[in-house]
């Protein structure tokens, strides 16, 4: 369950890094995820605003 006070954002994963030798990434490009409203690292790329999140910050992955 999510806390009532926290707002969340529905988003689509645009890219996923390689992970590390100790951790294989579970996310893949195109996954729909639920993110906390506050968090991530904001970046501007070509006039667009994007956010970078660690996999551990993602609250939920929608699976079919």
Residue frames relative to the residue before (quaternion, step in Angstrom):
aa qw qx qy qz dx dy dz
X 1.0000 0.0000 0.0000 0.0000 0.00 0.00 0.00
X 0.3616 -0.7189 0.5556 0.2092 3.53 -1.14 0.70
X 0.5405 -0.6057 0.4580 0.3623 3.58 -1.04 0.67
X 0.5539 -0.6332 0.4293 0.3285 3.60 -1.03 0.79
X 0.6732 0.5237 -0.3038 0.4245 3.59 1.02 -0.74
X 0.6793 0.5055 -0.3035 0.4369 3.60 1.05 -0.62
X 0.2799 -0.7324 0.5974 0.1684 3.55 -0.94 0.96
X 0.1757 -0.7910 0.5796 0.0863 3.56 -1.08 0.71
X 0.2916 -0.7478 0.5792 0.1423 3.54 -1.28 0.49
X 0.3106 -0.7139 0.6011 0.1804 3.55 -0.97 0.96
X 0.0767 0.8197 -0.5583 0.1020 3.62 -0.69 1.05
X 0.3420 -0.6976 0.5868 0.2284 3.53 -1.37 0.20
X 0.4507 -0.6862 0.5060 0.2645 3.57 -0.94 0.94
X 0.2554 -0.7915 0.5425 0.1180 3.58 -0.75 1.11
X 0.7938 -0.0516 0.0671 0.6023 3.58 1.11 -0.69
X 0.1509 -0.7713 0.6134 0.0780 3.56 -1.21 0.57
X 0.4159 -0.7060 0.5191 0.2429 3.55 -0.96 0.91
X 0.6838 -0.5282 0.3327 0.3778 3.58 -1.28 0.15
X 0.4694 -0.6381 0.4774 0.3803 3.61 1.16 -0.34
X 0.4535 -0.6486 0.5114 0.3349 3.58 -1.10 -0.66
X 0.6884 -0.4650 0.3313 0.4474 3.57 -1.25 0.06
X 0.7038 0.4462 -0.2565 0.4897 3.59 1.22 -0.47
X 0.7904 0.2386 -0.1102 0.5533 3.61 1.23 -0.34
X 0.2056 -0.7508 0.6184 0.1082 3.56 -0.82 1.04
X 0.4599 -0.6960 0.4783 0.2744 3.57 -0.80 0.99
X 0.3180 -0.7543 0.5518 0.1594 3.57 -0.98 0.94
X 0.6423 0.5158 -0.3148 0.4714 3.58 1.22 -0.48
X 0.0860 -0.7701 0.6256 0.0900 3.52 -1.29 0.37
X 0.6650 -0.4929 0.3760 0.4164 3.54 -1.25 0.43
X 0.7731 0.3303 -0.2626 0.4735 3.56 -0.94 0.96
X 0.4873 0.6534 -0.4443 0.3718 3.63 1.23 -0.22
X 0.3150 -0.6967 0.6054 0.2210 3.58 -1.13 0.69
X 0.0316 -0.8184 0.5721 -0.0447 3.56 -0.81 1.06
X 0.3360 -0.6835 0.6073 0.2262 3.51 -1.36 0.30
X 0.1006 -0.8181 0.5662 -0.0090 3.57 -0.70 1.18
X 0.5118 -0.6006 0.4902 0.3702 3.59 -1.15 0.44
X 0.5793 -0.6002 0.4193 0.3582 3.58 -1.07 0.73
X 0.7609 0.2641 -0.1464 0.5743 3.57 0.97 -0.86
X 0.5751 0.5578 -0.4403 0.4052 3.54 -0.74 1.05
X 0.6671 0.4871 -0.3724 0.4231 3.52 -1.28 -0.02
X 0.4111 -0.6752 0.5558 0.2574 3.52 -1.37 0.15
X 0.3080 -0.7671 0.5354 0.1734 3.60 -0.62 1.13
X 0.0120 0.7760 -0.6305 0.0145 3.57 -0.99 0.90
X 0.2633 -0.7286 0.6053 0.1830 3.57 -1.21 0.54
X 0.0154 0.7966 -0.6005 0.0679 3.53 -0.83 1.08
X 0.8470 -0.0870 0.0219 0.5240 3.57 -0.51 1.17
X 0.7275 -0.4141 0.2373 0.4928 3.58 1.02 0.75
X 0.6352 0.4940 -0.3312 0.4927 3.60 1.26 -0.22
X 0.3076 -0.7268 0.5848 0.1874 3.54 -1.17 0.66
X 0.0154 -0.7934 0.6072 -0.0399 3.58 -0.74 1.10
X 0.2684 -0.7485 0.5804 0.1757 3.56 -1.28 0.28
X 0.2455 -0.7387 0.6099 0.1487 3.55 -1.10 0.78
X 0.0399 -0.7928 0.6081 -0.0056 3.58 -0.89 0.97
X 0.4342 -0.6206 0.5735 0.3121 3.53 -1.22 0.52
X 0.6109 -0.5645 0.3994 0.3856 3.56 -1.10 0.60
X 0.6478 0.5417 -0.3146 0.4335 3.60 1.06 -0.73
X 0.6314 0.5413 -0.3334 0.4440 3.64 1.21 -0.36
X 0.5682 0.6112 -0.3814 0.3977 3.59 1.21 -0.40
X 0.3898 -0.7640 0.4770 0.1920 3.55 -0.76 1.09
X 0.8103 -0.0426 0.1038 0.5751 3.57 0.98 -0.85
X 0.1602 -0.7359 0.6457 0.1258 3.57 -1.19 0.63
X 0.3551 -0.7230 0.5506 0.2190 3.57 -0.82 1.01
X 0.0372 -0.7885 0.6138 -0.0081 3.58 -0.79 1.05
X 0.3357 -0.7364 0.5512 0.2029 3.56 -1.07 0.73
